[in-house]
Amino acid sequence: MFVYAMRGGGYVKIGVSDDIERRLMSFNGGALPFEMSLICLGEADTVSALEMEAGLLGAMPRLRGEWIAGSVTDTEIVSAFEAWRWDS
């Protein structure tokens, strides 16, 4: 299971997927009116992945669901991913 952060169209998406390539293709295949690009990726067992996703979403300005404000920098997102891996 993977926890990912993707950016596109002024938004950032934090989510969980078992197939990150398929997930990225689902966004870039027409599901959204803009292209998404991968910022960060972490691998964990299912429970840890869900906990990590919830922790990352709780630490960032959420817009709706798994979408967070695009004003969050890539550096902030990568730092949050790295902090989770060391603290868990």
CYANA upper distance limits for C-alpha pairs under 8 A (distance plus 0.5 A):
  1 MET  CA     16 VAL  CA      7.42
  1 MET  CA     17 SER  CA      6.34
  1 MET  CA     18 ASP  CA      5.00
  1 MET  CA     19 ASP  CA      8.15
  1 MET  CA     43 GLU  CA      6.34
  1 MET  CA     44 ALA  CA      6.19
  1 MET  CA     45 ASP  CA      6.35
  1 MET  CA     46 THR  CA      6.25
  1 MET  CA     49 ALA  CA      7.11
  2 PHE  CA     16 VAL  CA      6.01
  2 PHE  CA     17 SER  CA      5.80
  2 PHE  CA     18 ASP  CA      6.35
  2 PHE  CA     19 ASP  CA      8.08
  2 PHE  CA     20 ILE  CA      7.48
  2 PHE  CA     41 LEU  CA      7.16
  2 PHE  CA     42 GLY  CA      6.05
  2 PHE  CA     43 GLU  CA      4.97
  2 PHE  CA     44 ALA  CA      6.72
  2 PHE  CA     49 ALA  CA      7.07
  3 VAL  CA     14 ILE  CA      7.78
  3 VAL  CA     15 GLY  CA      6.17
  3 VAL  CA     16 VAL  CA      5.01
  3 VAL  CA     17 SER  CA      7.12
  3 VAL  CA     41 LEU  CA      6.31
  3 VAL  CA     42 GLY  CA      5.67
  3 VAL  CA     43 GLU  CA      6.77
  3 VAL  CA     44 ALA  CA      8.08
  3 VAL  CA     49 ALA  CA      6.32
  3 VAL  CA     50 LEU  CA      8.38
  3 VAL  CA     52 MET  CA      7.85
  3 VAL  CA     53 GLU  CA      6.94
  4 TYR  CA     13 LYS  CA      8.35
  4 TYR  CA     14 ILE  CA      6.17
  4 TYR  CA     15 GLY  CA      5.95
  4 TYR  CA     16 VAL  CA      6.73
  4 TYR  CA     17 SER  CA      8.28
  4 TYR  CA     20 ILE  CA      8.36
  4 TYR  CA     38 LEU  CA      7.89
  4 TYR  CA     39 ILE  CA      8.06
  4 TYR  CA     40 CYS  CA      6.20
  4 TYR  CA     41 LEU  CA      5.02
  4 TYR  CA     42 GLY  CA      6.91
  5 ALA  CA     12 VAL  CA      7.21
  5 ALA  CA     13 LYS  CA      6.02
  5 ALA  CA     14 ILE  CA      5.06
  5 ALA  CA     15 GLY  CA      7.17
  5 ALA  CA     38 LEU  CA      6.67
  5 ALA  CA     39 ILE  CA      5.89
  5 ALA  CA     40 CYS  CA      5.70
  5 ALA  CA     41 LEU  CA      7.07
  5 ALA  CA     77 ILE  CA      8.08
  6 MET  CA     12 VAL  CA      6.06
  6 MET  CA     13 LYS  CA      5.63
  6 MET  CA     14 ILE  CA      7.17
  6 MET  CA     36 MET  CA      6.53
  6 MET  CA     37 SER  CA      5.82
  6 MET  CA     38 LEU  CA      4.90
  6 MET  CA     39 ILE  CA      5.71
  6 MET  CA     40 CYS  CA      7.66
  7 ARG  CA     11 TYR  CA      6.26
  7 ARG  CA     12 VAL  CA      4.93
  7 ARG  CA     13 LYS  CA      6.83
  7 ARG  CA     36 MET  CA      5.83
  7 ARG  CA     37 SER  CA      5.90
  7 ARG  CA     38 LEU  CA      7.04
  7 ARG  CA     39 ILE  CA      7.17
  7 ARG  CA     70 GLY  CA      8.00
  8 GLY  CA     12 VAL  CA      7.00
  8 GLY  CA     34 PHE  CA      6.82
  8 GLY  CA     35 GLU  CA      6.13
  8 GLY  CA     36 MET  CA      4.89
  8 GLY  CA     37 SER  CA      6.94
  9 GLY  CA     34 PHE  CA      6.06
  9 GLY  CA     35 GLU  CA      7.58
  9 GLY  CA     36 MET  CA      8.06
 10 GLY  CA     69 ALA  CA      8.07
 10 GLY  CA     70 GLY  CA      5.34
 10 GLY  CA     71 SER  CA      8.25
 11 TYR  CA     67 TRP  CA      7.20
 11 TYR  CA     68 ILE  CA      6.75
 11 TYR  CA     69 ALA  CA      6.11
 11 TYR  CA     70 GLY  CA      4.66
 11 TYR  CA     71 SER  CA      8.45
 12 VAL  CA     67 TRP  CA      6.20
 12 VAL  CA     68 ILE  CA      5.70
 12 VAL  CA     69 ALA  CA      6.77
 12 VAL  CA     70 GLY  CA      5.88
 12 VAL  CA     72 VAL  CA      8.41
 13 LYS  CA     66 GLU  CA      6.27
 13 LYS  CA     67 TRP  CA      5.12
 13 LYS  CA     68 ILE  CA      6.77
 14 ILE  CA     53 GLU  CA      7.22
 14 ILE  CA     56 LEU  CA      8.18
 14 ILE  CA     57 LEU  CA      7.59
 14 ILE  CA     66 GLU  CA      5.91
 14 ILE  CA     67 TRP  CA      6.94
 14 ILE  CA     68 ILE  CA      8.05
 15 GLY  CA     53 GLU  CA      6.76
 15 GLY  CA     66 GLU  CA      6.85
 16 VAL  CA     49 ALA  CA      7.31
 16 VAL  CA     50 LEU  CA      7.55
 16 VAL  CA     53 GLU  CA      7.51
 17 SER  CA     23 ARG  CA      7.35
 19 ASP  CA     23 ARG  CA      6.79
 20 ILE  CA     24 LEU  CA      6.64
 21 GLU  CA     25 MET  CA      6.64
 22 ARG  CA     26 SER  CA      6.58
 23 ARG  CA     27 PHE  CA      7.13
 24 LEU  CA     28 ASN  CA      6.73
 24 LEU  CA     36 MET  CA      7.58
 24 LEU  CA     37 SER  CA      8.14
 24 LEU  CA     38 LEU  CA      8.31
 25 MET  CA     29 GLY  CA      5.96
 26 SER  CA     30 GLY  CA      7.81
 26 SER  CA     31 ALA  CA      6.90
 27 PHE  CA     31 ALA  CA      5.60
 27 PHE  CA     32 LEU  CA      6.31
 27 PHE  CA     35 GLU  CA      7.71
 27 PHE  CA     36 MET  CA      7.14
 28 ASN  CA     32 LEU  CA      7.29
 28 ASN  CA     34 PHE  CA      7.82
 28 ASN  CA     35 GLU  CA      5.83
 28 ASN  CA     36 MET  CA      6.77
 39 ILE  CA     74 ASP  CA      7.09
 39 ILE  CA     77 ILE  CA      8.43
 39 ILE  CA     78 VAL  CA      8.14
 40 CYS  CA     77 ILE  CA      8.03
 40 CYS  CA     78 VAL  CA      6.73
 40 CYS  CA     81 PHE  CA      8.07
 42 GLY  CA     81 PHE  CA      7.84
 43 GLU  CA     49 ALA  CA      7.73
 44 ALA  CA     48 SER  CA      6.24
 44 ALA  CA     49 ALA  CA      5.71
 45 ASP  CA     49 ALA  CA      6.45
 46 THR  CA     50 LEU  CA      6.76
 47 VAL  CA     51 GLU  CA      6.70
 48 SER  CA     52 MET  CA      6.44
 49 ALA  CA     53 GLU  CA      6.62
 50 LEU  CA     54 ALA  CA      6.71
 51 GLU  CA     55 GLY  CA      6.59
 52 MET  CA     56 LEU  CA      6.58
 52 MET  CA     84 TRP  CA      7.39
 53 GLU  CA     57 LEU  CA      6.62
 54 ALA  CA     58 GLY  CA      6.54
 55 GLY  CA     59 ALA  CA      6.80
 56 LEU  CA     60 MET  CA      7.01
 56 LEU  CA     80 ALA  CA      7.27
 56 LEU  CA     81 PHE  CA      8.13
 57 LEU  CA     61 PRO  CA      8.10
 57 LEU  CA     62 ARG  CA      7.08
 57 LEU  CA     66 GLU  CA      7.40
 57 LEU  CA     68 ILE  CA      8.02
 58 GLY  CA     62 ARG  CA      8.18
 60 MET  CA     68 ILE  CA      7.23
 60 MET  CA     69 ALA  CA      8.37
 60 MET  CA     72 VAL  CA      8.13
 61 PRO  CA     68 ILE  CA      6.15
 61 PRO  CA     69 ALA  CA      6.33
 61 PRO  CA     72 VAL  CA      8.50
 62 ARG  CA     66 GLU  CA      7.71
 62 ARG  CA     67 TRP  CA      6.53
 62 ARG  CA     68 ILE  CA      4.68
 62 ARG  CA     69 ALA  CA      6.70
 63 LEU  CA     67 TRP  CA      6.12
 63 LEU  CA     68 ILE  CA      5.52
 63 LEU  CA     69 ALA  CA      6.58
 64 ARG  CA     68 ILE  CA      7.53
 68 ILE  CA     72 VAL  CA      8.37
 72 VAL  CA     76 GLU  CA      6.97
 72 VAL  CA     77 ILE  CA      7.70
 73 THR  CA     77 ILE  CA      6.95
 74 ASP  CA     78 VAL  CA      6.59
 75 THR  CA     79 SER  CA      6.52
 76 GLU  CA     80 ALA  CA      6.68
 77 ILE  CA     81 PHE  CA      6.79
 78 VAL  CA     82 GLU  CA      6.65
 79 SER  CA     83 ALA  CA      6.52
 80 ALA  CA     84 TRP  CA      6.71
 81 PHE  CA     85 ARG  CA      6.97
 82 GLU  CA     86 TRP  CA      6.97
 83 ALA  CA     87 ASP  CA      6.54
 84 TRP  CA     88 SER  CA      6.38
